[in-house]
């Protein structure tokens, strides 16, 4: 049975009140369908992975292209889709609100807004909060529970200031964000500090050195993987291509039969 957007939204919201869960990040329709078939309950887009499909670097996709990407994923899967809206595709609160509205119109039931300006700096504290408040206001006017994730980018942008990160997340919490997210927290202690300082569900970016149980025991409700799942696939392709080029070795092309049937 095909679900309505409201049903997807309600299911996505409910996940944040249940057991901690993984939300993987597909980069195209095929990867979205595979992840659905593997049993995941929701999906989130990846800005870097999607940009790769366009032959560009992270941050170089336009809002129009992101909106079409959302439509493609929604046609490919019945799972709830949350979208990486980066900085809202503009610095002003009104622009951020427009990005949320357009994402929802394309079928998204959640989205994330970060506090980093692509011009090269983290937005000032008050301005960052105003942007999140505008995104939340737009989300509340949609007629269904759009899960708004507010991101504090310090650790991604070579400014690992835990105190400022927590202060920003607390302010985003007060501004109405549904989920809080500080990408690239480096340790269990940092994850625990963020989770204990905030009242909303916390999303944590997966790290190869940490297990799901370690992350969730520290308090995280949701674990995303971001772009690295894309790069795992790209790395396998590069390895196979290099072995073909250098050694005439086609053995990496042998795949388990069940993998070839994931889209059946």
RAMOZI-V796614 format. One record per backbone hydrogen bond with DSSP energy under -0.5 kcal/mol. CO is the residue of the C=O (numbers start at 0). NH is the residue of the N-H. If there is no record, write none. Layout:
BEGIN
CO	NH
CO	NH
END
This chain:
BEGIN
3	7
4	8
5	9
6	10
7	11
8	12
9	13
10	14
11	15
12	15
13	16
14	17
20	222
21	23
22	224
23	25
23	43
25	45
27	31
28	32
29	33
30	34
31	35
32	36
33	37
34	39
35	38
40	79
41	23
42	81
45	49
46	50
47	51
48	52
49	53
50	53
50	55
51	54
56	59
61	65
62	66
63	67
64	68
65	69
66	70
67	71
68	72
69	73
70	74
71	75
72	76
79	42
80	108
80	109
81	44
82	84
82	111
84	87
85	113
91	94
91	95
92	96
93	97
94	98
95	99
96	100
97	101
98	102
99	103
100	104
101	105
102	107
103	106
108	146
109	82
110	148
111	84
112	150
114	122
115	117
116	119
116	120
120	116
123	127
124	128
125	129
126	130
127	131
128	132
129	133
130	134
131	135
132	136
133	137
134	138
135	139
136	140
137	140
138	141
143	145
144	146
145	147
146	110
146	148
147	149
147	177
147	178
148	112
149	180
150	114
150	152
152	155
152	156
153	158
154	157
158	160
159	161
160	164
161	165
162	166
163	167
164	168
165	169
166	170
167	171
168	172
169	173
170	174
171	175
171	176
172	175
177	200
178	149
179	202
180	151
181	184
186	190
187	191
188	192
189	193
190	194
191	195
192	196
193	197
194	197
200	179
201	220
201	221
202	181
203	223
206	209
210	214
211	215
212	216
213	217
214	219
215	218
220	20
221	203
222	22
223	205
224	227
225	228
226	229
226	230
227	231
228	232
229	233
230	234
231	235
232	236
233	237
234	238
235	239
236	240
237	241
238	242
239	243
240	244
241	245
242	246
242	248
243	247
247	249
249	252
250	253
252	254
255	258
255	259
257	260
258	261
260	263
END
